[in-house]
Amino acid sequence: MGSIKADELLSNMLQAAQKSLSAKWPQVRDLAAAEFGKYAHNLEAIRKMKRKGTISREQARLQRERQRNSSTTVRLTEKGLGLLAVEAAINAAMDAVRETVNKAIGRGLL
């Protein structure tokens, strides 16, 4: 059985993500580092438990899946927050339209 070193795994994960995300990397680097760090350390812990016999193959699989789902949730939350920011910007723009139109016509049309 091979060993898993969280720091090496994290470095590999970050390099792969940076290559994949290229121009967007600076905006997601910190989030990726935090989430991938948790994932890498979790995998290292699972490997140690498996080697000691304190976790079954199925339990290890479920732990890996749980950690992956957690990372996915964080990424989706980040995406959702971005969408909320866009929605807020659109709403602010529409408020400006409403103010301008209502002021121009002298009453609350919009």
N, C-alpha and C positions, 0 to 999 in steps of 0.2 A: 504494500500500500504506500502510495506516495504521500508527500506532505503538502500542505497548503500553507503558504505564508501570506497573511493578510496584506502586508505592505506591498509585496511583489504583485499580488493579484490586483490590488487597488491601482497600482501604477499601470498595469496592463489595461485595466478597464478604462482608466482616464485617458490613456493614449488612444485607445480605440474610439472612445466617445468624441474626443477632440477631433480626430480625423473625420469621423462621420458628420459632426456638426459644423465643422470648419468656421465659417463667419459668425455663427450664432454662439460659438463656444464661450466667449467672454461673458455673455449674459447668463449662462447656465453652469459655469464652472463650479461655483461654490456649492450650489445645490447638488450637482453631480458628485462632487467630492464627498459631501456629507452622506448622501444616500449610498453611493458605491462603497464608502468606507464601512458603513453598517453592514452591508451585504457581504463584503470580503471578510470582516471579522466574524460574522455569523457563520459563514462557510468554514472558516478555520475552527470555530468552536464545534460545529457539527462533526467535522472530521475527527477531532480529538475525542468527542463522545463516542463516535462509531468505533474508533480504535480501542477505547477502554471497554466497549461493550455496554455502555449505559444508554444507548439509543439504537432502536432497530432501523433497518433499511427503510421501512415505511415511515417511521417517525422522522428520519432524516429527510426523506423526500418531502414530507409535509412541511417541515421547517423551512426547507429551501423554497418551496412554493409560497409559504406565508411571507417570507422575506421579500420574494420577488413581487408579490401582490402589494405589499406595503410600499415598495419603491414605485410601483406603477401608480398607486394612489397619490403619492406625493407629486409625481410628474403630472398626473391629470389635474390635481389641485392647482399646480403652478399654471397649467394651460388655462384652467377655468378662471384663475385670477386675472390672467391676461385678457380673456374674453370679457370679464367684468369691467376691466379698465377701458376696453374699446366701447362697451355699451355705455359706460359713464361718459365717455367723450362724446359719443353720438347724442346722448340725452342732453348734455350741456350745449351742444351745437343746436339742437332742436329748441331748447329754452331760449337761446339767443334769437332764433328765427321767430319764435312766438312773441318775444318782447318787441322785436323790431316791427313785425307786422301789426301787432296790436297798437303800438304807439303810432304807427303811420296812419292807421285807419281811425284812431281815436276811440277804440272800444275793444273789448275782449272777444275777438273773433276766434282766436286759436286757444 
